[in-house]
C-alpha cells in the first residue's frame, strides 16, 4: 500500500512530514506561545490535523497555529 492509496487526510505521516511538524511544534513552544503541558498536547494534535488537511508549508502552519493560540488566551 502506498501513500496514494489513502485519502489526503488519512495518509500516514512520512519521516519528512514528522520533521516539519516537530520543527513547528518546537518553535511555537520555544517562542512562548504555548507553555502548559495540556496546551502542548493540544498543539501537537492541531499541528497534525492541519498538516494532514493540507497546510504543509512550515511557515503557514506556524502562523495559523500561533494565531489560534493567541485567540485562545
JONORPE-V215707 format. One record per residue. RES is the residue in one letter. SS is DSSP state (a for helix, b for strand, c for the rest). Layout:
res ss
RES SS
RES SS
This chain:
res ss
X c
X c
X a
X a
X a
X c
X c
X a
X a
X a
X c
X c
X c
X c
X a
X a
X a
X a
X a
X a
X a
X a
X a
X a
X a
X a
X a
X a
X a
X a
X c
X c
X c
X c
X c
X c
X a
X a
X a
X a
X a
X a
X a
X a
X a
X a
X a
X a
X a
X a
X a
X a
X c
X c
X c
X c
X c
X a
X a
X a
X a
X a
X a
X a
X a
X a
X a
X a
X a
X a
X a
X a
X c
